[in-house]
Amino acid sequence: MASLASNPVTRFFAAIRTKRRNRLDRADSFQKVLYVFLTLLSLFMLIPLVFIFAQSLKPYQELFIVPPRPYVENPTFNNFRELFVLSSSSVVPVTRYLFNSIVTTVLTVIGVVIVSALCAYPLSKHKFPGHKILFATILLTLMFAPETVGIPRYLVASNLGIMNNYLGHLLPHLAAPVSVFLMKQFVDQVPNELLEAAKIDGAREFTVFYRIVIPTVMPAVATVAILTFQAAWGNTETSRLFMQDESMKTFPFFLSTITTGAVNNVARQGAAAAAALILFLPNLLFFLFYQRKVIATMAHSGIK
């Protein structure tokens, strides 16, 4: 045994095992520290979520405490009651604003996903004359600020006769260059051989698009749906520009009018906090429902 312990080869391999064990221990310790750091960071990132929930449940004496507290001591639902009482005295109830927001948001999400996919598929898989120029033109529209197209949008909506109806909320959002670009990048990764094999088997163009392309690019579809949902649910532009009828306006527009004016900046803060929570919750739930698809979109590197 002494001869084996004094053997240089044995000592060499023992030293290698010791170094490997120490390296694994250091890696394990670093991983534990990293987990603790990420846990603390995630708790810190949750503070705004906790704050918006607490703010909607705070009584008035807690709403104006300086500095603001991210928690509530005496929770109450009076802010939500005030929100509905506030709208009950007006001609249009708050439920009508919510109904308009739900209808327009659902229609906008479905419309943008369909239009973007139908635009991205031929741009990617059908090399028609001028397809590069058309795609470059779509990308060029990303350079324009929303304010620069406000007047043209109003003139188009007015000439089409879609003022004071749901089409006025829907049509201005259907042209979504970012969604088309994202969809096209994913459709580019669908193998042409797969589409050709489906066509040889007798599949028509719509069948190839619906049965093969759309299921393959579902991460992009989910991401486009989330981005469109957030933009449509919080949109006030169409209500402000295209809707003169109060009953056709949306909930975000109603929320923006709650605290309008110096007198109401204090008196309606409770109702505004409750409305902000109602406006925020659908975004949170929609993202949590599709978060795996969004992560797949960011990690997607090709068809495997």
Solvent accessible surface area in square Angstrom, and as a share of the most:
residue,aa,sasa,rsa
1,M,186,0.83
2,A,84,0.65
3,S,82,0.53
4,L,103,0.51
5,A,67,0.52
6,S,66,0.43
7,N,54,0.28
8,P,88,0.56
9,V,89,0.51
10,T,54,0.31
11,R,123,0.45
12,F,122,0.51
13,F,104,0.43
14,A,39,0.30
15,A,48,0.37
16,I,59,0.30
17,R,130,0.47
18,T,62,0.36
19,K,133,0.56
20,R,131,0.48
21,R,134,0.49
22,N,66,0.34
23,R,130,0.47
24,L,112,0.56
25,D,79,0.41
26,R,151,0.55
27,A,57,0.44
28,D,68,0.35
29,S,62,0.40
30,F,137,0.57
31,Q,86,0.38
32,K,122,0.52
33,V,100,0.57
34,L,71,0.35
35,Y,126,0.48
36,V,90,0.52
37,F,116,0.48
38,L,85,0.43
39,T,74,0.43
40,L,111,0.55
41,L,78,0.39
42,S,55,0.35
43,L,101,0.50
44,F,134,0.56
45,M,126,0.56
46,L,83,0.41
47,I,79,0.40
48,P,85,0.54
49,L,52,0.26
50,V,79,0.45
51,F,66,0.28
52,I,40,0.20
53,F,76,0.32
54,A,7,0.06
55,Q,41,0.18
56,S,0,0.00
57,L,44,0.22
58,K,3,0.01
59,P,19,0.12
60,Y,80,0.31
61,Q,128,0.57
62,E,12,0.05
63,L,21,0.10
64,F,95,0.39
65,I,48,0.24
66,V,134,0.77
67,P,105,0.66
68,P,91,0.57
69,R,77,0.28
70,P,57,0.36
71,Y,112,0.43
72,V,36,0.21
73,E,96,0.43
74,N,90,0.46
75,P,89,0.56
76,T,28,0.16
77,F,130,0.54
78,N,84,0.43
79,N,2,0.01
80,F,39,0.16
81,R,142,0.52
82,E,48,0.22
83,L,0,0.00
84,F,85,0.36
85,V,101,0.58
86,L,40,0.20
87,S,3,0.02
88,S,81,0.52
89,S,98,0.63
90,S,60,0.39
91,V,149,0.86
92,V,11,0.06
93,P,65,0.41
94,V,2,0.01
95,T,79,0.46
96,R,80,0.29
97,Y,10,0.04
98,L,33,0.16
99,F,102,0.42
100,N,0,0.00
101,S,2,0.01
102,I,92,0.47
103,V,35,0.20
104,T,9,0.05
105,T,2,0.01
106,V,75,0.43
107,L,76,0.38
108,T,2,0.01
109,V,18,0.10
110,I,91,0.46
111,G,15,0.14
112,V,2,0.01
113,V,24,0.14
114,I,90,0.45
115,V,61,0.35
116,S,0,0.00
117,A,4,0.03
118,L,93,0.46
119,C,36,0.22
120,A,0,0.00
121,Y,12,0.05
122,P,42,0.26
123,L,3,0.01
124,S,5,0.03
125,K,38,0.16
126,H,62,0.28
127,K,138,0.59
128,F,73,0.30
129,P,135,0.85
130,G,39,0.38
131,H,29,0.13
132,K,154,0.65
133,I,130,0.66
134,L,81,0.41
135,F,31,0.13
136,A,56,0.43
137,T,67,0.39
138,I,27,0.14
139,L,56,0.28
140,L,93,0.46
141,T,58,0.34
142,L,84,0.42
143,M,155,0.69
144,F,120,0.50
145,A,47,0.36
146,P,92,0.58
147,E,141,0.63
148,T,80,0.47
149,V,49,0.28
150,G,15,0.15
151,I,131,0.66
152,P,67,0.42
153,R,73,0.27
154,Y,87,0.33
155,L,98,0.49
156,V,85,0.49
157,A,3,0.02
158,S,51,0.33
159,N,128,0.66
160,L,110,0.55
161,G,53,0.51
162,I,11,0.06
163,M,41,0.18
164,N,58,0.30
165,N,51,0.26
166,Y,59,0.22
167,L,86,0.43
168,G,0,0.00
169,H,5,0.02
170,L,28,0.14
171,L,63,0.31
172,P,18,0.11
173,H,39,0.18
174,L,36,0.18
175,A,84,0.65
176,A,22,0.17
177,P,32,0.20
178,V,80,0.46
179,S,9,0.06
180,V,10,0.05
181,F,79,0.33
182,L,35,0.17
183,M,0,0.00
184,K,25,0.11
185,Q,70,0.31
186,F,13,0.05
187,V,3,0.02
188,D,61,0.32
189,Q,65,0.29
190,V,1,0.01
191,P,50,0.32
192,N,82,0.42
193,E,124,0.56
194,L,82,0.41
195,L,8,0.04
196,E,99,0.44
197,A,50,0.39
198,A,15,0.11
199,K,83,0.35
200,I,147,0.75
201,D,124,0.64
202,G,60,0.58
203,A,29,0.22
204,R,199,0.73
205,E,75,0.34
206,F,143,0.60
207,T,54,0.32
208,V,0,0.00
209,F,21,0.09
210,Y,122,0.46
211,R,168,0.61
212,I,35,0.18
213,V,1,0.00
214,I,35,0.18
215,P,72,0.46
216,T,37,0.22
217,V,1,0.01
218,M,64,0.29
219,P,19,0.12
220,A,0,0.00
221,V,17,0.10
222,A,1,0.01
223,T,18,0.10
224,V,0,0.00
225,A,9,0.07
226,I,8,0.04
227,L,84,0.42
228,T,13,0.08
229,F,23,0.10
230,Q,79,0.35
231,A,60,0.47
232,A,15,0.12
233,W,11,0.04
234,G,40,0.38
235,N,24,0.12
236,T,38,0.22
237,E,37,0.17
238,T,3,0.02
239,S,0,0.00
240,R,141,0.51
241,L,52,0.26
242,F,1,0.00
243,M,3,0.01
244,Q,113,0.50
245,D,66,0.34
246,E,71,0.32
247,S,34,0.22
248,M,17,0.08
249,K,24,0.10
250,T,7,0.04
251,F,0,0.00
252,P,6,0.04
253,F,32,0.13
254,F,18,0.08
255,L,32,0.16
256,S,62,0.40
257,T,56,0.32
258,I,2,0.01
259,T,39,0.23
260,T,86,0.50
261,G,43,0.42
262,A,90,0.70
263,V,130,0.75
264,N,34,0.18
265,N,72,0.37
266,V,91,0.52
267,A,57,0.44
268,R,69,0.25
269,Q,58,0.26
270,G,0,0.00
271,A,0,0.00
272,A,15,0.12
273,A,11,0.09
274,A,0,0.00
275,A,0,0.00
276,A,34,0.26
277,L,13,0.06
278,I,37,0.19
279,L,30,0.15
280,F,49,0.21
281,L,57,0.28
282,P,35,0.22
283,N,34,0.17
284,L,38,0.19
285,L,110,0.55
286,F,47,0.20
287,F,79,0.33
288,L,88,0.44
289,F,159,0.66
290,Y,61,0.23
291,Q,69,0.31
292,R,206,0.75
293,K,78,0.33
294,V,19,0.11
295,I,102,0.52
296,A,40,0.31
297,T,19,0.11
298,M,146,0.65
299,A,78,0.60
300,H,54,0.24
301,S,93,0.60
302,G,20,0.19
303,I,68,0.34
304,K,222,0.94
